[in-house]
């Protein structure tokens, strides 16, 4: 209940204040969180040292920007119910939308492969508001009140939500109906991922994107919504990853080959925007059940 009340207060302030004031308040609050949350601060800095190969002290300074960007992310998440098409036109530059349209013209569904960078939540909502049939796989919150609140924020503008624990049939159905399916490919929440090289170290990567591509023959389109400055974003869609000739390869080999391609793209994106990668746990800890390929 305590955290639900905090979220509701955050929602109220984010919507009653101007965007500029809400952003300013979020920065101040996350500066306090950065100062007192030593464990999270060190975890983020350690993750950043692996990504950037920089000294840990330098990464602690960069970690402060991660905390601030998380605060800005929350403000925009809380304000999504008031997001308008005019806001999108004013604040979001879109690149590569033709990659989405070309896939849909082929009468196929498309898997939008994103990661926990920038504002992945708002990216899906923006696509729904632009008229695309889009579903997103999400992790349920353990507290029902918070979970209901999060789902309302995501669905209010037309994006469909698929809980990760009920995802297989609904994801396949969404793709076979020629819709878009958004999946974050940098966090394995199922303890059933693939251990792969990620920034030179083994990490558990979700099998979902590759499995759905294999099952439905849907291309994977890398896509991220990243912050350009204090108020503006860029929504970027990369060249689709198509399934190539797979004769003679077993299922695990195909999944590995597909995953290698999107892992490389995620590394490139995270390297470009390390202070927007909003991961607050030790990332390079593979679940014991992960499949090593």
Helices and strands as residue ranges (DSSP letters): H 2-16, H 19-36, H 38-52, H 56-78, G 80-82, H 85-91, E 92-95, H 97-105, E 110-114, H 120-129, E 134-138, H 144-155, E 160-163, G 164-166, H 167-176, E 180-184, E 194-198, E 201-205, H 208-216, E 219-227, E 233-237, H 251-272, G 274-276, E 291-292
